[in-house]
């Protein structure tokens, strides 16, 4: 009866959730309204729901109950109470490879339907591998800040926290690892995805791009500020400007910068799709502009698979139009020989290569480097980066 109730709750969640807010926020409200659910019930229901959404658009071919159990089987590698109750034969074979599991299930599941927009993908993405990546939760990554690498490792080792060392500055953890009470986040280390860290290799500023001793850098859609902090660590002498359309984000950024030891910077709110923002800028032109622009977020959907399930492919065109407007308004703010870094966390060609084509056709910029940073085969996010020189 307990497991029947847990499955019933999971189905109820799937049938009532419409994707208009992030699933983790919606679940908090649902559990608040269903106080009869114990902590284990909440945990089991959450896992079942997330496993359902990890099947992406392939989950639209069968009943919610069947997809939940199939998702649990394909996404897990250790024994599961729910599967033991409903599908004991599956539970006994849960440690098998994905290929072997697919041969066992009677579900007419097609993995290629998890992400159905094959023809819309950026170049060189392995569609079958990309689809399979949704069946596992990405890792948690941190970037160790200069001067704190040894101290952070010592803390982790003292508390027997398991981690993988990707590089001297990058460590990977199981996604549920709690670090906030162990490490001084933002001061000692920054929670930052593997490929968000790799973007730092694009942040070189040509020395001849500025006649001033202090190079001026603008993170125009700063968001949570992770790339700004990384930029500060790479180029500690820069004069930093950050902007975002949301003043609440800039308020949060102020607190984060304080924790990170960034005391001097410029900040202003701006809707960069409009042309009247230049008057708010502290400078007329910049040596480096980081344009990590609003996008579908499709390269991060392994972390929030509900976004995959509810995505309307027509939205990619809307994002592209927004990206073109923003780029058209910020490119005139580049100094001669200044650098523009265009970034998305998208895997759609419409938001990536097609936007690069737009820049090449409409502005006198030289394309120095273009790269899709694949994360789907590393339990990480996938990002697209293009570096232009004015």
N, C-alpha and C positions, 0 to 999 in steps of 0.2 A: 504493500500500500504506500509506503514512504516513497519508493522510487516512481510509482505511478503518479503521485502528487508532484514530484519534482519534474517529471516529464511534462505533466499538464501545465505547470507554471511556465516552463520553457516555451511550450507551444503558445500559451496566452501572450507571452512577451512578443514572440515573433508575429503573431496575428494583429497586435495592437501598435507595435512600433512602426513608425512611418519614415524614419530617417531624417526628420527635420532638425534633429539635434544629435550630437555625438552619442553613441550608444551607451558609453560608460556614465554619462550624465543622466540619461533617461533611466537607466537601471537604478540609480540612486533614488530617483523619485518613485519608481515602481516599488522598490523594497520598503521605502518609507510609508507607502500606502498599504503594504501587505506585511504588517508587523508580526503576523503569525508565523512568518518564515524565519526559521533559525539561521544562524550563520552558515551552517553546512548546507542548508537548503539554498541559500543565496549563492554560495560558491558553486554548487553543482549546477544550478539554473544558469548562472553566468557562463560557465564552461560550455554547457550544451548550446546556448545561444550563439556564442562566438564560433564554436565548431560548425554550426549551421551556416553562418555567414562566410566562413572560410571556403565553403563550396562555391561561393560567388554566384554567377548566373547559372551554373549547373544545378543549383538548389531549387530552381524554378520548375523543374520537370517532374517532381514527385511531392508527396505529402510532407508536411513539416516534421512529423514524427519519424518518418523513414530517413529524411535528410539529417535530422539531429543524430540518430544512431550511426548513420554512415559517416558523418563528420567526426564523431567521437572515435570511431574505429580508425579512420584514415589519419587523424591528426595526433593520435597518441601512440606511445610505444610501451607503456606500462599498464598493468591491470587496472580496470575501471569498474567501480561498483554498479554503475548504470548498465554498462554492457554485460556485466556478469548476470544481472537480473533479466534483461531483455534478450540478449544475444550471447549466451555463454560460450558458444562455439567460436564466435568472433573474438571474445575476450581471451580465450585460450591461445589465439594466434596473433595477438596484438603486436608482438615483437617482430613480425615479418616485414619484409620490404614493401614499399608502396606497390610495386608491380605485382607481388604475390597477393597482397590484400585485394587489389583490383580484380584478380582472378577468382577470389572467394565470394565477393559480394554479389547478390543477385540484382542489386540496384542498377538501372540502366544509365549509370553516371558516365559522362564523357568529360575527362579532365580538361580538354581543350575549350570547353564551354565555361570554365571558371572565369576566364577573361576572354570574352568572345570577339573583341575588336582587333583581330590579328592584322588586318590591313591598315590599321591606324597607328601601329607601333613605330617607334623610332627605329632607325637602322641598327642592325646587328643584335637585336634582342632575340634570344632563343625562346620562342613562344611556349613550347611544351615545358621547358624548365621554369619559365616565369610562372605559368599556371600552377605547377606543382609547389612553387615556393609559398603559395598562399596557405598551404596545409600545415605550415609550421610558423610559430611565433618568432618574430625577429628578436635578436639579442639587444641588450642594453649596452651602450658604449659610453665611455667617458674619455675626455681628453685631459691629460695631466698638464698642469700649467708650469711654466718655467720656475725652477727652484723648489718644486714640491714633489717631483717624481719619486724620490726615495722615501719621503715621509708618508706619502699615500700608500706605497707598496708595503711599508712596515706596518701601517694600521691594518691593511687588508690581511696580511700574513698573521698578525697577532690575533685577529678575530676569526681566523680560518675561513675567510671568504674566498670561494672559488672564482677564478678569473682566467681568461686567456690573454696573453700579451700579443697584441697585433703589431705594435711598434713600441719604441721607448716612451712615446707619449700617449698611445691608445691602448685601452684595456676593454675587454668584452666580458659581460656577465650574463647569466640567465636573466630573462626579462623581469622576473618578480623580485630580484635582489634589492634589498633595502640598504641604501647608502647614505641617506641624508643625516642619520644620527651618528655616522661613523666618520664621514669626510666633510670638511667645510666646503660645501659646494659653492661654486663660483670663485672662491678664493684659492682653493687648492686644486680643484678639478671642475670641469664643466661637463654636464651630461650633453653629449653631442654625438649624433650618429656617425658611423665610420666614414661614409662618403661626404658628409658635411665637413668632417675634418680634412679629408683629402682635397676639398675645394681650396684650402689654404695654399696649395702649391701653385695656384693661379694668381695669387695676390702680389706678385712682384710689381714694384713701382719703378719705372725707368727713372734713373737719376737726372736725366736731361729733360724730364717732363715739367720741371718747375724751376723758375728763377729764384724762388724763395728757399730758404734753408729748411723750413718746415713744410712737409708735403701734406696737402689737404685731401682728405678722404671723406666720401659721403656714402653711407649705407642707407639707401633711399627707402627701402621697405624693411626696416630693421627687425620687426617682429620681436621675438624674445631676446634678441641681441647676441646669440651665440657666435655668429660670424664676426660681429664687431669686437667681441672680447678676443677672439682668435686673431683678428687683424691687429689689435693692440699688442698682443703677445709677439707677433711676428715683426711689427714695426712700432716699437714703443714710443718713437718720437713724433708720430703723426698728429695732425690736428683733425680730430674726428667730429663729423657731423652725422646725426642720425635723424631719420624722420619716419613717420608711419601715419596712416590715415586715422588711426584710433588713439585718442589721447590717453585712454586707460592703459594701452600697451606701453606708451612712453612713460607713464607713471610707474609701471612695474619695472620697466627698463632702468629707471633711475635707481631703484632699490638694488637691482641686480648689479649695476655698475659700481655702486658703493661697495657691495660685497667683493667685487672683483678688483677694487682698488683703482678704478678709473674715475678720476675726480674732475678732470677738465675736458669738456666736450660741448658741442652745440646740439640743440634738439628743437625740433619744431613739427607740429602736426601738418599733414598735407595730403590732399587728394591729388595724386600725380596724374590722374586722367584729365585734369583740367590744366589750362595753360597759365593760370594766374598765380602759380605757386612761387615763382622765382623771387618775388619781392620778400618772401619770408626767409630766404636762404642767407646765411651769414656771408657767403662768398659768391661771386659771379661764376666761378669756374673751379674745377677740381682736378687733381692729378689722378685720382682713382675713384670710380663710382662702382659700387656693388649693387647690382639690381637683381636681388632674389625675389622675383615677382610673384604675385598671386597666381595660382595655377590650380589644376584639378587635384593635385596631390597624389596622383595615381602611383607614383613611385614609392609612396609610404603606406599604401593600402594594406600591406601585410600586417601593419599595426592596428588598423581600424577597418577590418574587412566589411563592415556594414556600409562604408562609403562605396566600396566596389559594387555591392549588391544593389544599391539605390541609384547609382550614377546614370545620368542621362547623357549619352554620347554627344548630344548637341551642345552641352555645356563647354566642351573643348573649344568650340568656335567662339563662344562668348569670352572665354578666358583669353584666347588669342587676340581678339579685338582689344581687350583691356591692356594686354601686354604691349601691343603696337602703340597704343595711345601713350602709355607711360614712357616707353623708349623714345618716342618722338619728342616728348617734353623734357627728358633728362639729358639726352645726347648733346644738345646745345650747351650744356653746363660743363662739358669736358674741356680741359685745357688742350692746347696743341701738344701732341704726343702723349696725351693722357690715356688712361686705360679704362675700358668698360668691361665689367665682368657680368655676363647675363647668366642667371641661374634659375632653373626650375626643379621641383621634385616631381616631375612628370615623365611618363614614358610615351606620351603621345607626340607623334611627328608634328601635329598641328601646333603644339606649344613649343616645340624645340626647333627642328630643322627649318620649318616653314617661317618661323620668326627670324631665324638667322638670315634666311633668304631676303626677308623684308628689310632688315638692316643693311645688308649688302647692296640692295637695289636702290635704297633711298638715302643713304648717308655715306659720306666720304670717310669711312672707317676701314681699316685693314684687319681682316680676320686672321688672328695669330694662332689660335688653337680652338678646336671643338672636340668635346669628349662626352660620351655617355658613361657615367660612373655606375657600373652595374653592381647592385647590391643583392639582387634576388638569389644569387648562388652563394652568398656569404652571410645570410641571415641579417641583412642590413637593408637600408633604403637605397633606391636608385635615383640618381640626380643627373641632370644635364647641365653642362657648363660650356660657355663660349667666351673667349677673350678677344676683345677688339682693341685696336690702337688708333687713336685719332690722328 
